[in-house]
Structures are given as structure tokens and as C-alpha cells.
Amino acid sequence: MFGIKSGNGYIDMTEGIKIKTLCSGDHTNMSEFILKKGAVIPEHTHPYEQTGYLVKGKIRLFIDSIYRDINPGDSWNIKKEIKHKAEIIEDSVALEVFSPMREDYLKYIFENDIIL
């Protein structure tokens, strides 16, 4: 599968947060998040390991009891079942890879951007 760059297909997850799953395989998927200044991703856990990279902007990421201000070029890893949340400090773009593959994120694939 190949994902083709496109500005189409982003879906609002919640206030100030848009997602598009760029590519997915049997064991991982990669999603792009468009994050608006002031948005908050509430504290949560899930059974997926999550590795991310900040493309642009600035976010404050809380992983368990530790937080860091994340700048473009910074990356992170969140083990499964670890509490985490984020505060969006500036308009931002982040890429995240999840393992195992998140079936619930397949609904965020824009079919016109995928070549099999």
C-alpha cells in the first residue's frame, strides 16, 4: 500500500483535532493529526504502543507523570496502557504510528489517497 499526499480526507475527531490515517498494514498504521492551538487531548490509555513525531508547531505532552514541551523534529514513544494527554500550544501537525494496528482508525483512511 502507498499513501499519496493530499489535503483531502481529514476528519474532525474532537474540537480542534483532525485526523487522517495515511497508511495501514497488518501490524501498524500511521496517522497524521492537525492540531489547533488551545485544543486538548484528554488523559487516556489504550492497548496500543504509540510513536510520534512533531512536524510543526508546539505541544505539551504528558506521559504518565512526566511532561515535556515538544517542538518540531522531536519524537516520543508511549507504551501501551500508559496514561497520556496533550495540550496544543501552537497550531501543530504530528505523525503517529500505532502497533498493533488500530482497526478503529481505518475509518479515517481517505480511499482516494491510497494505491494498493
C-alpha positions in Angstrom: 0.0 0.0 0.0 1.2 3.5 -0.8 -0.3 6.7 0.6 -0.4 9.7 -1.7 -0.1 13.3 -0.3 -3.4 15.1 -0.3 -5.2 17.8 1.7 -8.4 15.8 1.4 -9.9 13.3 3.8 -9.2 14.9 7.2 -12.0 14.1 9.8 -12.7 16.0 13.0 -12.1 13.8 16.0 -12.9 16.4 18.5 -12.8 20.2 18.9 -9.5 21.4 17.3 -8.2 17.9 16.3 -8.4 16.4 12.8 -7.0 13.0 11.8 -6.3 11.2 8.6 -4.8 7.7 8.6 -2.1 7.8 5.9 -1.2 4.2 5.6 -2.0 0.9 7.3 -0.6 -2.6 7.3 -1.2 -5.9 9.2 0.6 -4.7 12.4 0.8 -0.9 12.3 -0.9 2.2 11.0 0.3 5.8 10.6 -1.9 8.8 11.1 -1.5 12.5 10.7 -3.0 14.9 13.2 -3.8 18.5 12.5 -4.0 20.2 16.0 -5.3 23.7 16.7 -3.8 25.9 19.3 -5.8 25.6 22.6 -7.1 22.1 21.9 -6.6 19.4 24.5 -6.4 15.6 24.1 -7.7 14.4 27.4 -5.9 11.9 29.5 -6.5 8.3 28.3 -4.9 4.9 27.9 -5.2 2.3 25.1 -3.8 -1.1 24.3 -1.5 0.3 21.5 2.1 1.3 21.6 2.3 4.8 20.0 5.3 6.5 18.5 5.1 10.1 17.3 7.0 12.9 15.5 6.1 16.6 15.6 6.3 18.0 12.1 5.4 21.6 13.0 4.1 23.7 15.9 4.4 23.0 19.7 2.6 20.7 22.1 2.9 19.9 25.7 2.8 16.1 26.1 2.2 14.3 29.3 3.2 10.7 29.6 2.3 9.1 32.9 3.6 11.7 35.5 6.2 13.3 33.2 5.6 16.2 30.7 7.7 17.8 28.0 7.2 20.6 25.6 7.6 19.1 22.2 9.0 21.1 19.2 9.3 20.3 15.5 11.7 17.4 15.0 11.1 15.9 18.5 9.6 12.4 18.8 8.1 10.3 21.6 7.0 6.8 22.4 4.1 5.8 24.7 3.9 2.2 25.8 0.5 0.5 25.8 -1.8 1.1 28.8 0.2 4.2 29.9 -1.8 7.3 30.8 -1.1 10.3 28.5 -2.6 13.6 27.3 -1.6 16.6 25.3 -2.1 20.3 25.3 -1.7 22.1 22.0 0.4 25.2 22.5 0.6 26.3 18.8 -1.2 25.1 15.6 0.6 21.8 15.0 1.0 18.8 12.8 2.0 15.4 14.2 2.6 11.9 12.8 1.9 8.9 14.9 2.4 5.2 14.3 0.4 2.7 16.3 1.1 -1.0 17.0 -0.7 -3.3 16.8 -2.7 -1.7 14.0 -5.7 0.3 15.2 -8.8 -1.0 13.4 -10.8 1.9 14.7 -8.5 4.3 12.8 -9.2 2.5 9.4 -12.4 4.7 9.1 -10.0 7.7 8.8 -8.4 6.5 5.6 -9.3 8.6 2.6 -9.5 5.9 -0.1 -8.6 8.3 -3.0 -5.1 8.8 -1.4 -4.3 5.0 -1.3 -2.7 2.9 -4.0 -2.6 -0.8 -3.4 
